Every structure is written in structure tokens, then in C-alpha cells.
Amino acid sequence: MTPPPAMPRRPRRFRRGLFVFAALLLGSVLALDWNLDAVTSWSGFRAALERLSGYLGGFAAPDLSTAMLARCGTLALETVSVALLGTALGLALAIPLALGSARCVVLGDGRAGGLAAVPARLLLEACRLALDAMRGVPDFLWAVLLANITGVNAVTGMLAIGIHVAGILGKVLGEQWDNVDPARYEALRSTGAGRLQVFAYGVQPLAARALLSFVLMRTECAVRNASVIGVVGGGGLGAALWDEYSDGNWARMATVLLSLLAVTTVTDLGANLLRRQLRVDPNHPRIVRPPDRRTALRRRGFGLAVVAAVLAGALAATWPAIERAYGELARVEWAFVREFAAGLAVPDLSPATLRSVLGHCLVPLALGVTATALAAASAALLAFPGSVAFQLEAARFTGERLAPLARARRAALVVATRFTALVLRGIPEVAWVVLLAVFFRQGITPCVVAVALHGTGVLQRVFTETIDDLPYRTLEHGHGPARAQLFAWAAVPRALPDWRTYTFFQFEVNVRIGITLGLVGAGGLGDRFDSNLKFREFAVASTYLCAMVLLTVAIDRTSRWLQLRRQRC
């Protein structure tokens, strides 16, 4: 029998990084004001269980009346329409800004230096800063801002999602274009082609699959966000969920939540199915072979027609909301809008306000670190039981012979693990907070647990996909090590760079979610921004808004400094 591979010795840099992370995690746990009354005393625990049992009773008997189902169906259609139109708007805004943020487009081969390169570098940084600002303010807070002008309706949700998605897509598009190896399009550049020609015929075709995959992923995320953005004025299922929670109507709330889960699950499965068609590794046994040129063109034309038809249907579904938003604009007091914009344009930089801002920045940062650590650890544990490669196709690289009953058990394990992850990420963070607040009451604890649960579902999928996408020839060891050993010593080290990238990206997402959850009990930047906005303290609110953007810029620049890259989406 071949002996198992020796455990590689970790370099000093890895151990130092692990120590720094442990210190950050400990500091984050100590920095948060945990509300643990539900688990630290018997009376509190009993009261929490009573609340939870009353809520779960609603799930045992949800309101399935015709009127309630019709209402949920209408709201679900509105939710999906808002997400699709918001993503389309975001992509339209993202493309020009992404072009301006890509070094390969703005700087070309980088040979021009000195003063000649100053305008190009200014354009590069201006576009990157614009993208940072768009995604630095969470879509929930964009909805809070826009609701003052467009009112509480689906159009507010669509615009909020569009602006936020534009910031995310613009960043990723620019990074993916810059990640294409210049050697792959050097021949085109040597012919004298201009930068836009090199981009159109060299860079973009090489990055198209990865970009399409990420657009599908963001569409799926937009559906989840649209399903709860109604909590702050975006319409759809979120508004109904918050209304029923506020009224304590658990049966109706269960119906709305199940509708929300159905919408996000169908979207998740559909996006997964489409993304699997984009697999590009020619050595993978499940590779989808590319069709001939004529078939490919026919499929693209059909796909574009389907997208156009879906967007037209979404526009028709939201047209009443668009008309209501137009009516709101007709009644807007533009003097208030000018006062609103002028107040936000000049932040309050007094020492007291700045000290308050710095203190409240700790909440989303500590929440992000704690929840991301819990999510990454949980997702890593679920990657092995959820991996098709290691559960159902291990014979390709271990040489094992699997009995039918054992194969059935492993298939059941894969299905159970993936279904669990699907439910965890199918319920958005805000909806998880609403659920957990029944037990914990409002505060930081349900927010951290909610973000960790949702993040586990998201990271489990990408961690497992990274493992399953590894070429099987890199895992071949004959009849030697067991599957668990190969997973730990062969697969994980190869997947670890991607896992680290996805984890850091999820940390950035979780920090923004931590800001958002300030509106539903977490405190911190989101809570203080909303409070000052309601009391028309626009200058102070602007300071908190700027802090959100600067926090995003700092995390983004740290990501670039660490040279984290999304090789797959």
C-alpha cells in the first residue's frame, strides 16, 4: 500500500498570518456587545423557547388561503422583476466604469510614463473610486436614501440594487480583464491595434466566460436582496415579511418566508445550471464540450432573445410601480431635495463626530470578522461531504471500488449537504435576523449568527465547486491514501488560494451587510446613519456615509495589496 503523503510543513509566513487572524478574531468577539439573555439564564431560555415555539407553530400551519397565496405570488413576481431590472441597470452602469478602471484598457502596455500617463492614471483612480462609492453604500441604505425622492415602492428597490450591483460588477469586470495574461493577446497588440481594439478582440473574449458566470451569480444575489429590501422601502416580499413580523402574525409570516425561500431556491438552482455550462477545464470529466461555430451563434442569439423577453416581462410587471414612482416625482418638493443633497454633500468633520464614526466602524468590522470566520470554518467542514468528486467519483483518482449501497449512502450525503447549504444561503441575512430575533430578541447576536449562517451557504458552494473543478489527474495516488487524506493533503492545498480569495471577498460582503443590519438591531454605522437622516442631521449622516465608502476602499485596497484574485466565479 502506498504510504500517505507527508503533511507539508507550514511556512513561517503562514503561521504569522494565522496568529494575526486569531488576534483579530478574539478582538472582534470582545468588541461586540452580545445580547445572550436567551441562553445565560433559565428564565430567559424558557421565555425564548416559548416565543420560538409560538413562531414555529406558524410554520406548522401557514396561511394557505387563496388570497394570501395570490398576494405572495404577486409579490414574488415583483421581487424577481426588481432584481432582474436592477441587475440589468447595474450592468449598464458598470461597463463604462469598469473600462475606465481596467489597467489594460486605460494604460495599455504601460510603456507611457511621466506626465503623459497622469491623465490616464487619474481616470483609472476616479473610476475605481466611483465604483467603491457605489458598492460601499449597501443597497439597503441606497433604498433609504432614494425613498426620500421616489417613495416606498419597487422602483426604489430597483434603483438601489442597480447602483449597488454596478459597483460590484464594475470592480469584478475590471479585475477579470486585468487578470488576463498579456502574453495571450500580445500578438494582437504587436500589429498596431489600439487599446480598445486589443480589449474588444483580445481581452474580452478571453474573460467572457468568467464574467458571464459572475453576472449570473450577482443576479442570484440580487434576487435574494430584492426579496428583503422591502424592509426599508423597496417593495416585494420583504415589505410583507416585515409587516407580518411586526404584527406578530406567525402563520402569514411563515407563508411569506416560504415564498421567499422558493423564489431564491429556484433562482439558485437555475443560476447553478447555467454556470455549469461555462466550465472551461478541458481535463475535467464533466466538461461540457463546446459546440461548432454555427450552433454557438444560434445559441447566443436565442439566449439574447430570452434575456430581452424576460426583461420586457419584468418591465411590464413593475410598470404600475414605475407609474407610482413617476407620480411621487411629480409631487416632490425640490427645495427639500436640494437641501437634502446639499446637506449630504458637506460632511460634519468635527472631532466629536469623527470619534463617534470611528467607534461605530468597529461594529460592522467586528461582525464581519466573526461571522466570516464562523462561515469559512463551517463551509470548509461541509466541502468534503458535499463534494461530488470525493463522494461519487473518487474511483477516478483512488482506484476504489464502490458497492451500490455505499454509493447510495454517499449520494444521499451529497444531496443532504448541498440542500442544507441551499437553505442557508436561500434565506437572506435580514430574513435570518427576523427569524433569530424571535429567540434572541433584537441585538448583535442574531445579526452575527444570521450572517454566519448565510455566509456558510454561500462559501460552501464556492468551496465545493473549487474542489470539484480540480483536474482529477492532480489527485491520482493509485490505491494509497484514503479519500479524507487526499482531500486534506492534496485537494485543499490546491484549492486554498481560491478559498482565501472567496473568504476575503465574503468578508467584504459581510462588512457591508453588517452596516445594513444596523437598521434592524446591530447598531453601528447603519443605525447612526439612519437615525441622523430621520432627524434631518444631513451633515452628520453624510459623515457616516463617507465612512462606509472609506471602509470599502480600505478593504478593497487591502485585497489588491494581498494580491487576491477571483480566478473563477
C-alpha positions in Angstrom: 0.0 0.0 0.0 1.3 3.4 -0.9 2.0 5.4 2.3 0.0 8.6 2.7 1.7 11.8 1.7 3.6 13.6 4.4 1.8 16.7 5.9 3.6 19.7 4.4 5.4 22.0 6.8 3.7 25.4 7.1 5.9 28.3 6.3 6.6 30.9 8.9 4.6 33.5 7.0 1.5 31.2 7.2 1.9 30.8 11.0 2.3 34.5 11.4 -0.8 35.2 9.4 -2.7 32.6 11.4 -1.6 34.3 14.6 -2.7 37.8 13.3 -6.1 36.3 12.3 -6.6 34.7 15.7 -5.8 38.0 17.4 -8.3 39.9 15.1 -11.0 37.3 15.8 -10.5 37.5 19.6 -10.6 41.3 19.4 -13.7 41.2 17.3 -15.6 38.9 19.7 -14.6 41.1 22.7 -15.6 44.3 20.8 -19.2 43.2 20.2 -22.0 43.9 22.7 -23.5 40.4 22.8 -27.1 40.0 23.9 -27.2 36.5 25.4 -30.1 36.7 27.8 -31.8 33.9 25.9 -29.0 31.4 26.8 -27.4 32.7 30.0 -30.4 32.2 32.4 -33.0 29.5 32.7 -35.9 32.0 32.8 -34.6 33.8 29.7 -34.1 30.5 27.9 -37.6 29.3 28.8 -39.1 32.6 27.6 -37.1 32.4 24.3 -38.3 28.8 23.8 -41.9 29.9 24.3 -41.5 32.7 21.7 -39.8 30.2 19.3 -42.5 27.5 19.8 -45.2 30.1 19.0 -43.4 31.1 15.9 -42.7 27.5 14.8 -46.4 26.9 15.2 -47.0 29.3 12.3 -44.8 27.0 10.2 -46.9 24.0 11.2 -50.0 25.8 9.9 -49.0 28.5 7.4 -51.8 30.7 6.0 -52.5 28.9 2.7 -55.7 30.8 1.9 -56.3 31.8 -1.8 -56.0 35.5 -1.0 -52.6 35.0 0.8 -51.2 32.8 -1.9 -52.2 35.2 -4.6 -50.6 38.1 -2.6 -47.4 36.1 -2.2 -47.4 35.2 -5.9 -47.8 38.9 -6.9 -45.1 40.0 -4.5 -42.7 37.2 -5.7 -43.2 38.3 -9.3 -42.5 41.9 -8.3 -39.4 40.8 -6.3 -37.9 38.9 -9.2 -38.7 41.7 -11.6 -37.0 44.3 -9.4 -33.9 42.0 -9.2 -33.6 41.5 -12.9 -34.2 45.1 -13.9 -31.8 46.2 -11.1 -29.1 43.9 -12.3 -29.6 45.0 -16.0 -29.4 48.6 -14.9 -26.3 47.8 -12.8 -24.6 46.1 -15.7 -25.3 49.0 -18.0 -23.7 51.4 -15.4 -20.8 49.1 -14.6 -19.4 48.5 -18.1 -18.2 52.1 -18.8 -16.8 52.5 -15.3 -15.2 49.0 -15.5 -13.5 50.1 -18.7 -12.1 53.2 -17.0 -10.9 51.1 -14.0 -9.0 48.4 -16.0 -5.3 49.0 -16.4 -5.2 47.0 -19.7 -7.7 49.5 -21.2 -6.6 52.8 -19.7 -2.8 52.3 -19.5 -2.4 49.7 -22.3 1.0 48.1 -22.2 2.1 50.7 -19.6 5.0 52.0 -21.6 3.9 55.6 -21.5 5.3 57.2 -18.3 5.9 60.6 -16.8 3.4 63.4 -17.3 1.8 61.7 -20.3 0.4 59.0 -18.1 -1.0 61.3 -15.4 -4.5 61.8 -17.1 -4.8 58.1 -17.7 -3.9 57.3 -14.0 -6.3 60.0 -12.8 -9.1 58.4 -14.9 -8.2 55.0 -13.5 -8.4 56.1 -9.9 -11.6 58.2 -10.5 -13.4 55.2 -11.9 -12.2 52.9 -9.1 -13.3 55.5 -6.5 -16.8 55.8 -8.2 -17.2 52.0 -8.1 -16.0 52.0 -4.4 -18.7 54.6 -3.6 -21.4 52.7 -5.4 -20.8 49.4 -3.7 -19.5 50.9 -0.4 -23.1 52.1 0.4 -25.2 48.9 0.8 -28.3 48.6 -1.4 -30.5 48.8 1.8 -29.1 52.3 2.5 -29.4 53.3 -1.1 -33.0 52.4 -0.7 -33.3 54.6 2.4 -31.8 57.5 0.5 -33.8 57.1 -2.6 -37.1 56.5 -0.8 -37.0 60.2 0.2 -37.4 61.0 -3.6 -39.1 58.1 -5.3 -41.2 56.9 -2.4 -41.7 53.5 -0.9 -42.2 51.2 -3.9 -40.5 48.7 -6.2 -38.7 51.4 -8.3 -36.8 52.4 -5.2 -35.6 48.8 -4.7 -34.7 48.5 -8.4 -32.6 51.7 -8.4 -30.9 50.8 -5.1 -30.0 47.3 -6.4 -28.9 48.8 -9.7 -26.5 51.3 -8.1 -25.0 48.8 -5.7 -24.7 46.0 -8.3 -23.0 48.4 -10.7 -20.2 49.0 -8.1 -19.7 45.2 -7.6 -19.8 44.3 -11.2 -17.6 47.2 -12.3 -15.0 46.1 -9.8 -15.0 42.4 -10.8 -15.2 43.2 -14.6 -12.1 45.4 -14.4 -10.2 42.9 -12.3 -11.1 40.0 -14.6 -9.9 42.0 -17.7 -6.7 42.8 -15.9 -6.2 39.2 -14.9 -6.0 38.0 -18.5 -2.3 37.2 -19.2 -1.0 39.9 -21.6 1.0 37.2 -23.4 -2.3 35.8 -24.7 -3.1 38.9 -26.7 0.5 40.3 -27.3 0.3 39.2 -31.0 -2.7 41.4 -31.5 -1.0 44.4 -29.8 2.1 43.9 -32.0 0.0 44.5 -35.1 -0.5 48.1 -34.0 -4.1 47.6 -32.7 -5.3 50.4 -30.3 -6.2 49.8 -26.7 -9.9 49.5 -27.4 -9.3 47.1 -30.3 -7.0 45.0 -28.1 -9.7 44.9 -25.5 -12.6 44.1 -27.9 -10.7 41.3 -29.8 -8.2 40.1 -27.3 -9.1 40.7 -23.6 -12.9 40.5 -23.5 -13.2 37.2 -25.4 -10.7 35.5 -23.1 -12.6 36.7 -20.0 -16.1 36.4 -21.3 -17.0 33.0 -19.6 -15.8 34.1 -16.2 -17.6 37.4 -16.5 -20.9 35.7 -17.6 -20.6 33.3 -14.7 -20.2 36.2 -12.2 -23.1 38.1 -13.7 -25.3 35.1 -13.1 -24.1 34.9 -9.6 -24.8 38.6 -8.9 -28.3 38.1 -10.5 -28.9 35.4 -8.0 -27.7 37.6 -5.1 -29.8 40.5 -6.4 -32.9 38.2 -6.2 -32.1 37.5 -2.5 -31.5 41.2 -1.8 -34.7 42.2 -3.6 -36.6 39.7 -1.6 -35.9 41.6 1.7 -35.1 45.1 0.6 -38.8 45.9 1.1 -38.0 46.1 4.8 -36.6 49.6 4.2 -39.0 50.6 1.4 -38.1 48.5 -1.7 -41.4 46.7 -2.1 -41.8 43.0 -2.8 -41.8 40.1 -0.3 -39.5 41.9 2.1 -42.2 44.5 2.9 -44.7 41.8 3.6 -42.2 39.8 5.7 -41.5 42.8 7.9 -45.2 43.8 8.2 -46.2 40.3 9.4 -43.2 40.1 11.8 -44.1 43.5 13.3 -47.7 42.4 13.8 -46.7 39.0 15.3 -48.8 37.1 12.7 -46.6 34.0 12.5 -48.8 32.0 10.2 -48.7 34.7 7.5 -45.1 35.3 8.1 -44.4 31.6 7.5 -46.2 31.8 4.2 -44.2 34.8 3.1 -40.9 33.3 4.2 -41.7 30.0 2.4 -42.5 32.0 -0.7 -39.2 33.9 -0.3 -37.3 30.6 0.1 -39.0 29.2 -3.0 -38.0 32.2 -5.1 -34.4 32.2 -4.0 -34.1 28.4 -4.3 -35.4 28.3 -7.9 -33.1 31.2 -8.8 -30.1 29.5 -7.2 -30.7 26.2 -9.0 -31.2 27.9 -12.3 -28.1 30.0 -12.0 -26.1 26.9 -11.0 -27.4 25.0 -14.0 -26.3 27.8 -16.4 -23.0 28.3 -14.6 -22.1 24.6 -15.0 -22.4 25.1 -18.8 -19.5 27.5 -18.6 -16.9 25.0 -17.2 -13.7 25.5 -19.2 -11.3 22.9 -17.8 -10.7 20.5 -20.7 -9.3 17.9 -18.3 -12.4 17.7 -16.2 -14.6 14.5 -16.8 -17.8 16.6 -16.7 -16.6 19.2 -19.1 -19.3 20.4 -21.5 -17.8 20.2 -25.0 -18.0 23.4 -27.0 -20.4 23.3 -29.9 -19.4 24.2 -33.5 -19.4 27.9 -34.5 -22.9 27.9 -36.2 -24.5 26.2 -33.2 -22.8 28.6 -30.8 -24.0 31.6 -32.7 -27.5 30.2 -32.8 -27.4 29.6 -29.0 -26.2 33.1 -28.4 -28.9 34.6 -30.5 -31.5 32.5 -28.7 -30.1 33.4 -25.3 -30.1 37.2 -26.1 -33.8 36.8 -27.2 -34.7 35.1 -24.0 -32.9 37.7 -21.9 -34.7 40.5 -23.8 -38.1 38.8 -23.4 -37.5 38.2 -19.6 -36.5 41.9 -19.1 -39.6 43.0 -21.1 -41.8 40.9 -18.9 -40.1 42.3 -15.7 -40.7 45.8 -17.0 -44.4 45.0 -17.6 -44.7 43.5 -14.1 -43.2 46.6 -12.5 -44.9 49.2 -14.7 -47.6 50.1 -12.1 -44.8 50.7 -9.6 -43.0 52.8 -12.2 -46.1 54.9 -12.7 -46.5 55.4 -8.9 -42.9 56.4 -8.7 -43.4 58.9 -11.5 -46.4 60.3 -9.6 -44.2 60.6 -6.5 -41.6 62.6 -8.5 -44.3 64.9 -9.7 -45.2 65.7 -6.1 -41.6 66.1 -4.9 -40.7 69.3 -3.1 -37.5 70.1 -5.0 -36.5 72.6 -2.3 -36.3 69.7 0.1 -34.3 67.6 -2.4 -31.8 70.5 -2.8 -31.5 70.8 0.9 -31.1 67.0 1.2 -28.4 66.9 -1.4 -26.6 69.9 -0.1 -26.6 68.6 3.4 -25.1 65.2 2.3 -22.5 66.9 0.1 -20.8 68.5 3.1 -19.9 66.0 5.9 -19.6 67.1 9.6 -15.8 66.8 10.4 -16.0 68.0 14.0 -13.8 66.0 16.4 -16.8 64.6 18.3 -18.5 63.3 15.1 -15.3 61.8 13.9 -14.7 60.0 17.2 -18.3 58.7 17.1 -17.8 57.5 13.5 -14.6 55.6 14.3 -16.2 53.9 17.3 -19.2 52.8 15.2 -17.0 51.5 12.5 -15.9 48.7 14.9 -19.4 47.1 14.8 -19.5 46.1 11.1 -15.8 45.2 11.1 -16.0 43.0 14.2 -19.3 41.5 12.9 -17.6 40.8 9.5 -14.5 39.2 11.0 -16.5 37.0 13.5 -19.2 35.9 11.0 -16.8 35.3 8.2 -14.6 33.1 10.4 -17.6 31.0 11.5 -18.8 30.8 8.0 -15.5 29.8 6.4 -14.8 27.1 9.1 -18.3 25.7 8.6 -18.1 25.8 4.8 -14.7 24.0 4.9 -16.2 21.2 7.0 -19.1 20.9 4.6 -16.9 20.9 1.5 -15.9 17.2 1.8 -19.4 15.7 2.3 -20.8 18.0 -0.4 -18.1 17.2 -3.0 -19.2 15.1 -6.0 -15.6 14.4 -6.8 -14.8 12.9 -3.4 -18.1 11.2 -2.7 -19.2 9.8 -6.0 -16.3 10.0 -8.4 -13.3 9.2 -6.1 -12.7 6.0 -8.0 -11.3 8.1 -10.8 -8.3 9.0 -8.7 -8.2 6.5 -5.8 -9.0 3.3 -7.7 -11.5 2.3 -5.1 -14.5 0.0 -6.0 -17.7 1.3 -4.6 -20.7 -1.0 -3.8 -24.1 0.2 -4.9 -25.3 0.6 -1.3 -22.3 2.6 -0.3 -22.7 4.8 -3.4 -26.3 5.4 -2.5 -25.3 6.5 1.0 -22.7 8.9 -0.4 -25.2 10.3 -2.9 -27.6 10.9 0.0 -24.8 12.7 1.9 -24.1 15.0 -1.0 -27.7 15.8 -1.5 -28.3 16.5 2.2 -25.2 18.7 2.5 -26.0 20.7 -0.6 -29.6 21.0 0.4 -28.6 22.4 3.8 -26.3 24.9 2.2 -29.0 25.8 -0.3 -31.4 26.6 2.5 -28.8 28.6 4.5 -28.0 30.9 1.5 -31.5 30.8 0.2 -32.8 32.8 3.2 -31.2 36.3 3.1 -29.4 37.7 6.1 -32.1 40.1 7.0 -34.7 37.3 6.9 -32.4 35.2 9.1 -32.3 38.1 11.6 -36.1 38.3 11.7 -36.2 34.5 12.4 -33.4 34.6 15.1 -34.8 37.7 16.7 -37.8 35.7 17.8 -35.4 33.7 20.0 -32.6 36.1 20.9 -34.6 39.4 20.6 -33.1 42.3 18.6 -29.4 42.9 19.1 -26.0 41.9 17.8 -26.2 38.2 18.5 -29.0 37.3 15.9 -27.1 39.5 13.4 -23.8 37.7 13.8 -25.5 34.3 13.7 -27.6 35.3 10.6 -24.6 36.5 8.6 -22.6 33.4 9.6 -25.4 31.0 8.5 -25.9 32.8 5.2 -22.2 33.0 4.6 -21.8 29.3 5.3 -24.3 28.5 2.5 -22.5 30.8 0.1 -19.0 29.7 0.9 -19.9 26.0 0.9 -21.0 26.2 -2.7 -17.9 28.0 -4.0 -15.5 25.9 -1.8 -17.1 22.7 -3.1 -17.1 23.9 -6.7 -13.4 24.7 -6.3 -12.7 21.2 -5.1 -14.9 19.6 -7.8 -13.2 21.7 -10.5 -9.7 20.4 -9.8 -8.4 18.2 -12.6 -8.6 14.6 -11.3 -5.1 13.8 -12.6 -3.7 16.1 -9.9 -5.3 13.9 -7.2 -4.3 10.4 -8.5 -2.4 8.3 -6.0 -3.3 4.8 -7.0 -4.7 2.7 -4.1 -2.8 4.7 -1.5 -4.3 7.4 0.7 -8.0 7.4 1.8 -10.3 10.0 0.4 -10.2 12.1 3.6 -6.4 12.2 3.4 -6.4 13.1 -0.3 -8.9 15.8 0.5 -6.8 17.3 3.3 -3.4 16.9 1.8 -3.9 17.1 -2.0 -7.2 18.9 -2.8 -7.3 21.6 0.0 -3.7 22.9 -0.6 -4.6 23.4 -4.3 -7.9 25.0 -3.5 -6.7 27.1 -0.6 -5.7 30.2 -2.7 -9.2 30.3 -4.2 -10.8 29.6 -0.8 -8.8 32.5 0.7 -9.9 34.8 -2.1 -13.6 33.8 -1.7 -13.3 34.2 2.1 -11.9 37.7 1.8 -14.5 38.7 -0.7 -17.2 37.3 1.6 -15.7 39.3 4.4 -16.1 42.5 2.3 -19.7 41.5 1.7 -20.3 40.7 5.4 -19.0 44.1 6.4 -21.5 45.8 4.1 -24.2 43.5 5.5 -23.1 44.5 9.0 -23.7 48.1 8.0 -27.1 47.2 6.7 -28.1 45.2 9.8 -27.7 48.4 11.8 -31.2 49.1 10.6 -32.6 46.0 12.3 -30.8 45.9 15.6 -27.0 45.5 15.0 -26.2 49.2 15.7 -23.0 50.7 14.3 -22.7 52.8 11.1 -26.1 51.8 9.6 -28.1 52.6 12.7 -26.4 56.0 13.2 -26.8 57.0 9.6 -30.5 56.1 9.6 -31.1 57.9 12.9 -29.4 61.1 11.7 -31.1 61.0 8.4 -34.5 60.7 10.1 -33.8 63.7 12.3 -32.5 65.7 9.2 -29.0 65.9 10.6 -27.7 65.6 7.0 -24.1 66.7 7.6 -23.6 64.1 10.3 -25.4 61.4 8.2 -23.0 62.3 5.4 -20.0 61.6 7.6 -21.3 58.1 8.4 -22.0 57.7 4.6 -18.4 58.7 3.8 -17.1 56.3 6.5 -18.9 53.4 4.7 -17.2 54.2 1.5 -13.8 54.6 3.1 -14.2 51.3 4.8 -14.9 49.6 1.5 -12.0 51.4 -0.1 -9.7 50.2 2.7 -10.9 46.6 2.3 -10.6 46.7 -1.5 -7.0 48.2 -1.4 -6.1 45.5 1.2 -7.4 42.9 -1.2 -5.3 44.3 -4.0 -2.2 44.5 -1.7 -2.7 40.9 -0.8 -2.9 40.1 -4.5 -6.2 38.2 -4.1 -7.8 37.4 -7.4 -11.0 35.6 -8.5 -9.8 33.0 -11.0 -13.3 31.5 -11.2 -16.7 32.9 -10.4 
